[in-house]
Amino acid sequence: MTPAPSPLAVPFPPMPPIAGAVPRIARAGYKDWGRCDLTYVELAPGTAVAGVFTRNVCCSSEVELGREQARLGQARALVVNAGNSNAFTGYRGREAVEAIMAQVAQHLGCPPSEVFVSSTGVIGVPLPQDKARAGLEAVFAAQPCAWEDAAATIGTTDTFAKGAVASAVVGGTAVSVIGIVKGSGMIAPDMATMLGYIFTDAAVEPAFLQAILSAASDTTFNCITVDSDTSTSDTVLAFATGAAGNAPLAGFDDAGADAFAAALHDVCRQLAHLVVRDGEGAQKFITVTVTGAQSDESARRIGMAVANSPLVKTAVAGGDANWGRVVMAVGKAGEPADRDRLSIGFGGTWAARDGQPLPDYDETPVAAHLQGREVDIEVDLGIGDGRATVWTCDLTSGYIAINADYRS
């Protein structure tokens, strides 16, 4: 049964075609579901690639190989399998990935190292090579599809297709940046998030693409959480086909480099927010803003402690303005903080200032704010200039129901 879209769902945006990147989908049958579950994107020769990956030490072979391949900087194809993560599957899992890479490489006449593979789904079940082989043959013969179809196909427990678009002018040439992402649970990334793919027709040198993707990830994908669990398969890849014809960007001194980096960051931010909006069982999108910390990194850690707190998340789910739970989460973060300088607010209304509840605090506007779909939590530590913003969702009984029945 197809789940109802999240109440926080956002319509899929109109997407321009990206010259040099052609998506196709097919059904490999990794699970007993009546939908496509294999996505294939053929990339033009010379496409640059960059990637960020999970730091989960029990990562999949797809992640291990992807890290090695991304360092080489070139890509000709992307394959995404949905329904089976192929993680914790030993040599059989690696053989399955290498077989996919070899089959696509033979089809395109390129080195296997230029074929990137991702898999997502149940952990501990080797990817069936016969289904992958047949699925690839089907997708090679398939007609190109819309990016929305590709976004839907990479999903697992997702309730809506997720995409983002931005544009920039690089040295007088207009370029497009688009992205698709899947993710709904097991979300607390570390150098990446879920499965996300960014495509641009801009010409960008691989080293510069890697630098700006890593920087963008730090303030977007690495600042979201649904349930504090970091997946074995988290991956974000960026592909630059160069088809727009601009002079290749190699650094920030190049004309238009700032604009391109801003567009890529915008796409990453949009995608990160969409994942939180589709958090399993989510009813509310929560923004946690931390100011006055010792450093930006300290602020991010404190923000994530608040965002990951089950007590904070359930209070928001219930519309309870229990600011004491936020105080607790700040204190447990292990970062520099002074209880007597700490201030807590909701939706622009301060509940506590300088370590004490405000004598004229009126909970009425805060309670009204917490009834909405968008909830803002403000934390000011008052000890420095560090600041960060992180995003999460509330924790409801829906999350428990989805994950209790995940393999059923």
Buried (B, 14 or more C-beta within 10 A) or exposed (E): EEBEBBEBBBEBEEBEBBBBBBBBBBBBBBEEBEEBBBBBBBBBBBBBBBBBBBEBEEBBBBBBBBBEBBEEBBBBBBBBBBBBBBBBBEEBBBBBBBBBBEBBBEBBEBEBBBBBBBBBBBBEBBBBBEBBBBBBEBBBEBEEBBBBBBBBBBBBBBBBBBBBBBBBBBBEBEBBBBBBBBBBBBBBBBBBBBBBBBBBBBBBBBEBBBBBBBBBBBBBBBBBBBBBBBBBBBBBBBBBBBBBEBEBBBEEEBBBBBBBBBBBBBBBBBBBBBBBBBBBBBBBBBBBBBBBBBBBEBBBBBBBBBBBBEBBBBBBBEBBBBBBBBBBBBBEBEBBBEEEBBBBBBBEBBBBBEBEEBEEBEEEEBBEBBEEEEBBBBBBBBBBEBBBBBBBBBBBEBBEEBBEEBEE
